[in-house]
Amino acid sequence: MLRKLAFCGLSVATIVAFVCFAQKNESKYLSASLRADVAAETDLAQENVVFLTDYELAVGKAEKENKPALLFFMSKTCKHSVNMLKGAFASSRVEKLAKQFVCVQIDMNDPKNDDICDEFDVVASPTVQFVSASGVPLQRVAAEQTGEQLATQMQAALTSVAWHASRAEERGLLR
């Protein structure tokens, strides 16, 4: 009980500090021009990793090329999504690993992506969902990641795909 109260106290203090900060800087954070700048920067930040934006096309490509998919659920107005595009996805290690995936950027604010978000039960951005070439969901990362953290998760997804493929091959050889 004491731990819950301490956590609640910390949460309330954090919220109060955030509200005070937001009120002090309200015009800076709520201006339309800032939102437009963030959206423009997001479009420019995709130089290193090539993202498809059509989910159905990407699924077909992943199956045809026998590559796993990296689904990046994001929002152009989410600072954490923008940070990942400019930081994690700009990392040289992530860029190299991304060539082994079909990378898909899914804008959670676009109504055409509602079904995809529902299918993978994604409610917050940024979220990275790894999917095998056959469409089987693998691990998920639901928070902003650094380049090193994302690269580690990408490597784990590739290892998982290889392990599942070797198990399927073993089962096929035993028959």
Secondary structure as the mmCIF struct_conf table of DSSP 4:
data_model
#
loop_
_struct_conf.conf_type_id
_struct_conf.id
_struct_conf.beg_label_comp_id
_struct_conf.beg_label_asym_id
_struct_conf.beg_label_seq_id
_struct_conf.end_label_comp_id
_struct_conf.end_label_asym_id
_struct_conf.end_label_seq_id
HELX_RH_AL_P HELX_RH_AL_P1 LEU A 2 LYS A 24
TURN_TY1_P TURN_TY1_P1 ASN A 25 ASN A 25
HELX_RH_AL_P HELX_RH_AL_P2 GLU A 26 LEU A 30
HELX_RH_AL_P HELX_RH_AL_P3 ALA A 32 LEU A 44
TURN_TY1_P TURN_TY1_P2 ALA A 45 GLN A 46
BEND BEND1 GLU A 47 VAL A 49
STRN STRN1 LEU A 52 LEU A 52
HELX_RH_AL_P HELX_RH_AL_P4 TYR A 55 GLU A 65
TURN_TY1_P TURN_TY1_P3 ASN A 66 ASN A 66
STRN STRN2 ALA A 69 MET A 74
TURN_TY1_P TURN_TY1_P4 LYS A 76 THR A 77
HELX_RH_AL_P HELX_RH_AL_P5 LYS A 79 LYS A 86
TURN_TY1_P TURN_TY1_P5 GLY A 87 GLY A 87
HELX_RH_3T_P HELX_RH_3T_P1 ALA A 88 ALA A 90
BEND BEND2 SER A 91 SER A 91
HELX_RH_AL_P HELX_RH_AL_P6 SER A 92 ALA A 98
TURN_TY1_P TURN_TY1_P6 LYS A 99 GLN A 100
BEND BEND3 PHE A 101 PHE A 101
STRN STRN3 VAL A 102 ASP A 107
TURN_TY1_P TURN_TY1_P7 MET A 108 ASN A 109
BEND BEND4 ASP A 110 ASP A 110
HELX_RH_3T_P HELX_RH_3T_P2 PRO A 111 ASN A 113
HELX_RH_AL_P HELX_RH_AL_P7 ASP A 114 GLU A 119
TURN_TY1_P TURN_TY1_P8 PHE A 120 ASP A 121
BEND BEND5 ALA A 124 PRO A 126
STRN STRN4 THR A 127 VAL A 131
TURN_TY1_P TURN_TY1_P9 ALA A 133 SER A 134
BEND BEND6 GLY A 135 GLY A 135
STRN STRN5 PRO A 137 VAL A 141
BEND BEND7 ALA A 143 ALA A 143
HELX_RH_AL_P HELX_RH_AL_P8 GLY A 147 LEU A 174
#
